[in-house]
Amino acid sequence: MDPTAKIIATLGLLLLLGLATDAIARRIRLPRVTLLLVFGFVAGSGGLGLFPSGCEASFPLFANIALVMVGFLLGEKFTLSSLHKHGRYVLWISIAEVLATALVLMVGLLLIGVPARIALLLSGIAPATAPAATTDVVHEARASGRFTRTLLGIVAVDDAWGLIVFSFMVVAARAVGGQGANVQFLLAGAWEVGGAVLLGIGLGVPMAYLTGRIRPGVPTLTEALGFVFVCGGIALWMRVSFLLASMVLGAVVANLARHHTRPFHAIEGIEWPFMILFFVLAGASLRLESLPQIGLLGIAYVILRVAGRFLGAWLGGLASHADALLRRWMGMALMPQAGVALGMALVAKQQFPELAEIILPVVIGATVLFELFGPVLTRTALVRVGEARIDR
């Protein structure tokens, strides 16, 4: 069969797979995210090798398309009324769990004798989350309530705080290694966050007032996708966080375009097919042979990250006067970790090539674990707080 025909037929089969995944997930009580990741691994080059080579090569494209839509939809949660009700929980818990995760990792690794540069870099990578996986678990469980809204708000801003912390940790690692504090790298980290915010605002204002004019009050799907994809493309070109830029875009539209909510409903209607491809191809890129390589350092990384998540969520909940259920279960809900952590690990590899053989196996191996089991823990937390509405 022609290679192009193989790829198109494979993508069609993957989309049909998504229809079956929902039914299977309901029966065995596992998140469909985990099932899709497992299927992707089994069928990918790390397993049976069933995918045409072009499919796995196209993963970055589908990942970016899916994540830019996820970011836009997360932005809808940041209306002024929502922030007034839940903003202090999101702010306090997101900052606390990012800082606590980084500090627990750094102190814990230093105490067991890990060299300072490695401890700093791993502690900068650990706070990264997986917004796509967390959001899909929420949608699949049809969860709603204070806990769910706070969770979505936290994962929306987590990676912004994480990028800032990672930038500082890289600068600190360079200083410890005698290379001097690289102010340029710190500025690059600030630009990745600040530039994304400026881009989201710059495109969000015209989107809020221009969309919906072809059909008054009802913007078309084409308009919504056009703005979202332009935002993602420009963000990649500017080398800023496209996830944060699209989230700010969604927040601006949600606050200014009060005459309609159609952009969000339109994109929600087509998001899932891209998410299927995203998760299956992400599973195909997993390499379980990385797990044996992580050793004691990797085990420590996993345990300390889990401890930091729980501690940070509890402290943030305490500071924001959140209820006991939120303090107890939010840490578990924030366990998923995926592509952002791998991206940070690759940056660390470029900055510290001599440490790549230590950093990459640990982060890749731990990410495999958190990507497979994190969604299960998120779903469990939603069930425990009583906000999941799962079909029996």
C-alpha positions in Angstrom: 0.0 0.0 0.0 1.1 3.5 -0.7 2.8 5.1 2.4 0.3 8.0 2.4 -2.6 5.7 2.1 -1.3 3.7 5.1 -1.0 6.8 7.2 -4.5 8.1 6.3 -6.0 4.6 7.0 -4.2 4.4 10.3 -5.4 7.8 11.5 -8.9 6.7 10.6 -8.6 3.5 12.6 -7.2 5.4 15.6 -10.2 7.7 15.6 -12.5 4.7 15.5 -10.5 3.3 18.4 -11.5 6.4 20.5 -15.2 5.4 20.2 -14.5 2.0 21.7 -12.2 3.4 24.4 -15.1 5.1 26.2 -17.1 1.9 26.6 -14.1 -0.1 27.6 -13.0 2.5 30.2 -16.4 2.6 31.8 -16.3 -1.2 32.2 -12.9 -1.6 33.7 -12.9 1.7 35.6 -9.7 3.2 34.0 -9.4 6.6 32.4 -9.5 6.5 28.6 -6.3 8.5 28.6 -4.4 5.6 30.2 -6.0 3.1 27.8 -5.0 5.2 24.7 -1.5 5.5 26.0 -1.2 1.8 26.6 -2.6 1.0 23.2 -0.2 3.5 21.6 2.7 1.9 23.3 1.7 -1.7 22.4 1.1 -0.7 18.7 4.1 1.6 18.4 7.7 1.0 17.7 8.4 0.2 21.3 5.8 -2.7 21.1 4.5 -4.5 18.0 5.5 -1.8 15.5 2.1 -1.6 13.8 2.2 2.1 12.9 3.6 3.4 9.6 6.7 5.4 10.3 5.0 8.7 9.2 2.5 8.4 12.0 4.9 8.6 14.9 6.8 11.3 13.1 3.7 13.5 13.0 3.3 13.4 16.8 4.7 16.9 17.3 2.1 18.4 14.9 -0.9 16.6 16.6 0.5 17.4 20.0 0.7 21.1 19.3 -2.8 21.2 17.7 -4.3 19.4 20.7 -2.5 21.4 23.3 -3.3 24.8 21.8 -7.0 23.8 21.9 -6.7 22.6 25.5 -5.1 25.9 26.5 -7.8 27.9 24.9 -10.6 25.9 26.6 -8.8 26.2 30.0 -8.7 29.9 29.5 -12.5 30.0 29.7 -12.2 29.1 33.4 -10.5 32.4 34.1 -13.5 34.7 34.0 -13.6 37.5 36.6 -16.6 35.9 38.3 -14.8 32.5 38.5 -11.6 34.1 39.8 -13.6 36.0 42.4 -15.0 32.7 43.7 -12.1 30.4 43.3 -9.1 32.6 42.4 -7.5 32.5 45.8 -7.5 28.7 45.9 -5.9 28.5 42.4 -3.3 31.1 43.2 -2.2 29.8 46.6 -2.3 26.1 45.7 -0.6 26.5 42.3 2.2 28.5 43.7 2.6 26.3 46.9 2.6 23.0 45.0 5.1 24.2 42.4 7.5 25.6 45.1 7.0 22.7 47.4 7.6 20.1 44.7 10.8 21.9 43.6 12.1 22.4 47.2 11.2 18.8 48.4 13.0 17.4 45.3 16.1 19.6 45.8 16.5 19.1 49.6 15.7 15.4 49.3 18.2 14.7 46.5 20.9 16.7 48.2 20.4 14.8 51.5 20.9 11.5 49.7 24.1 12.7 48.2 23.0 13.7 44.7 25.4 16.3 43.1 24.0 19.9 43.4 23.7 20.5 39.7 21.7 17.4 39.1 19.5 18.1 42.1 18.8 21.6 40.9 17.9 20.6 37.4 15.6 17.7 38.4 13.9 19.9 41.0 13.2 22.5 38.2 11.7 19.8 36.0 9.5 18.1 38.6 6.7 20.7 39.0 5.6 20.3 35.3 2.2 18.9 34.8 0.0 17.4 32.0 -2.9 19.7 31.3 -4.2 17.6 28.4 -4.5 14.4 30.4 -6.0 16.1 33.5 -8.6 18.0 31.4 -9.6 14.8 29.6 -10.1 12.9 32.8 -12.3 15.7 34.1 -14.4 15.7 30.9 -14.7 11.9 30.8 -15.8 11.8 34.5 -18.2 14.7 33.8 -16.8 16.2 37.0 -18.0 19.6 38.2 -17.8 21.5 41.4 -15.4 23.6 43.4 -12.6 21.0 43.5 -12.9 20.4 39.7 -12.8 24.2 38.8 -9.9 24.7 41.1 -8.0 21.7 39.6 -8.5 23.0 36.1 -7.4 26.5 37.1 -4.2 25.1 38.7 -3.2 23.0 35.7 -3.8 26.0 33.5 -1.2 28.1 35.3 1.1 25.4 36.7 3.4 25.3 33.7 3.8 29.1 33.7 5.1 28.9 37.3 7.0 25.8 36.4 8.8 27.6 33.5 9.8 30.4 35.9 11.1 28.0 38.5 13.0 25.9 35.9 14.7 29.0 34.5 16.0 30.0 38.0 17.1 26.4 38.6 19.1 26.3 35.4 20.8 29.6 36.3 21.6 28.3 39.8 23.0 25.0 38.3 25.3 27.0 36.0 26.5 29.1 38.9 27.1 26.0 41.1 29.1 24.5 38.2 31.3 27.5 38.0 29.9 28.7 34.7 28.5 31.9 36.1 24.8 32.9 36.4 23.6 33.1 32.8 21.3 36.2 32.9 20.5 35.7 29.2 18.9 32.3 30.0 16.9 33.9 32.8 15.7 36.6 30.5 14.8 33.9 27.9 12.6 32.2 30.6 10.9 35.5 31.4 10.3 36.1 27.7 8.7 32.6 27.3 6.1 33.5 29.9 5.8 37.2 29.4 5.8 37.0 25.6 3.0 34.4 25.8 0.8 36.6 27.9 1.3 39.6 25.6 0.5 37.5 22.5 -2.6 36.0 24.1 -3.8 39.5 25.0 -2.9 40.9 21.6 -4.9 38.3 19.7 -7.6 37.9 22.4 -8.9 41.5 22.2 -9.6 41.5 18.4 -11.0 37.9 18.6 -13.4 38.9 21.3 -14.8 41.8 19.3 -14.5 40.5 15.7 -15.8 36.9 16.0 -19.5 36.4 15.7 -20.1 39.3 13.3 -20.7 37.1 10.3 -23.6 35.6 12.2 -24.4 38.1 15.0 -23.7 36.5 18.4 -22.7 33.1 16.9 -19.1 33.0 15.7 -18.4 30.1 13.3 -16.0 27.3 14.0 -13.8 28.6 11.3 -13.3 31.9 13.0 -12.6 30.3 16.4 -10.0 27.8 15.0 -8.4 30.5 12.9 -7.6 32.7 15.8 -6.5 29.7 18.0 -4.2 28.2 15.4 -2.7 31.6 14.5 -2.0 32.1 18.2 -0.3 28.7 18.4 1.7 29.3 15.3 2.9 32.7 16.2 3.8 31.5 19.7 6.0 28.7 18.3 7.6 31.2 15.9 8.3 33.7 18.8 9.6 30.8 21.0 7.1 31.5 23.8 4.8 29.0 25.6 2.0 28.3 23.1 0.0 26.6 25.9 0.1 29.7 28.0 -0.5 32.0 25.0 -3.7 30.1 24.0 -4.9 30.0 27.6 -4.5 33.8 27.9 -6.3 34.1 24.5 -9.2 32.1 25.9 -9.3 34.1 29.2 -9.5 37.4 27.3 -12.3 36.1 25.0 -14.2 34.7 28.0 -14.1 38.0 29.8 -14.6 40.5 26.9 -17.0 38.6 24.6 -19.9 38.2 26.9 -22.3 38.3 24.0 -21.4 34.7 23.1 -19.7 31.5 24.2 -19.7 29.9 20.8 -15.9 29.8 20.3 -15.5 27.5 23.3 -18.4 25.2 22.3 -17.3 25.0 18.7 -13.8 23.9 19.7 -15.0 21.5 22.3 -16.9 19.8 19.5 -13.8 18.9 17.5 -11.2 18.6 20.3 -11.6 14.9 21.1 -10.4 13.5 17.7 -7.2 15.4 18.0 -6.9 14.3 21.6 -7.2 10.6 20.5 -4.3 11.0 18.1 -2.3 13.0 20.7 -2.6 10.3 23.4 -2.1 7.3 21.1 0.9 8.8 19.4 2.3 9.9 22.8 1.9 6.2 23.9 3.8 5.1 20.8 6.7 7.4 21.7 7.0 5.8 25.2 10.1 3.6 25.8 9.6 1.3 28.7 13.3 0.3 28.5 14.0 3.7 30.1 12.4 2.4 33.4 15.3 0.1 34.4 17.8 2.8 33.8 16.4 5.3 36.3 17.8 3.4 39.3 17.8 4.7 42.8 17.9 8.3 41.6 14.7 7.8 39.6 13.0 6.1 42.4 13.9 9.0 44.7 12.7 11.5 42.0 9.3 9.7 41.8 8.8 9.5 45.6 9.9 13.1 46.3 7.7 14.5 43.5 4.7 12.7 45.0 5.5 14.0 48.5 6.0 17.5 47.1 2.7 17.4 45.4 0.8 16.4 48.5 2.7 18.8 50.8 2.3 21.8 48.4 -1.4 21.2 47.8 -2.0 20.8 51.6 0.0 24.0 52.4 -1.7 26.0 49.6 -5.1 24.8 50.7 -4.3 25.8 54.3 -3.1 29.3 53.3 -6.2 29.8 51.1 -8.6 28.5 53.8 -9.8 25.7 51.5 -11.9 22.9 52.8 -10.5 19.6 54.1 -11.5 17.6 51.0 -9.6 20.0 48.7 -6.5 20.0 50.8 -6.5 16.2 51.1 -7.1 15.2 47.5 -5.7 18.0 45.3 -2.1 16.7 45.5 -3.2 13.3 44.1 -5.2 15.0 41.3 -2.0 16.9 40.2 0.2 13.8 39.6 0.1 13.5 35.8 3.2 14.7 34.0 4.0 14.6 30.3 5.5 16.6 27.4 6.5 19.8 29.2 8.8 17.8 31.6 10.5 16.1 28.6 10.9 19.5 26.9 12.6 20.9 30.0 14.8 17.8 30.1 15.9 18.4 26.5 16.7 22.1 27.4 18.8 20.8 30.4 20.6 18.4 28.0 21.5 21.3 25.7 22.7 23.5 28.6 24.5 20.6 30.4 25.5 18.0 27.9 27.8 16.3 30.3 24.7 15.5 32.6 22.4 14.3 29.8 23.1 10.6 30.5 21.8 11.1 34.0 19.0 13.6 33.6 17.2 12.2 30.5 16.8 8.5 31.7 15.4 9.7 35.0 12.9 12.2 33.5 11.8 9.9 30.7 11.4 6.9 33.0 9.5 8.9 35.6 7.3 10.5 32.9 6.3 7.1 31.7 5.1 6.2 35.2 3.3 9.5 35.8 1.8 9.6 32.3 0.3 6.1 32.7 -0.8 6.1 36.4 -1.3 9.9 36.9 -4.7 10.0 35.2 -5.8 7.1 37.4 -4.9 9.0 40.5 -6.7 12.2 39.1 -9.9 10.2 38.5 -9.6 8.6 42.0 -9.4 12.1 43.6 -12.4 13.3 41.6 -14.4 10.3 42.8 -13.3 10.7 46.4 -14.4 14.3 46.6 -17.8 13.3 45.1 -17.6 15.5 42.0 -17.3 12.7 39.3 -20.4 11.5 37.6 -19.2 8.2 36.2 -21.7 5.8 34.5 -22.1 2.6 36.4 
